[in-house]
């Protein structure tokens, strides 16, 4: 799994980068086939904004963004949104798998 942390229109501190890099790997709990996670930290209109883009196989991309007064709070809220999307996707994949046929012998 590849993790990329980008900063737009700001300089990201080591503390926020470490915080993001400690939180993001926990997404594997919700879905195993994650290939890349891209976290974009930016400031728009004097408010921090965090966007997380998760690419998973097969051909699934999940995006969450949050804008708030606190950068750490934005990261937490985005993590919650992405986790919810991943759980929902995994549930859909499970529902499409059919149960095994009954192995009981036919009555004569």
Secondary structure, 3 states (H helix, E strand, C coil): CEEEEEEECCCCCHHHHHHHHHHHHHHHHCCCCEEEEEEEEEEECCEEEEEEEEEECCCEEEEEEEEECCHHHHHHHHHHHHHHHHHHHHHHHHHHCCCCCCCCCCCC
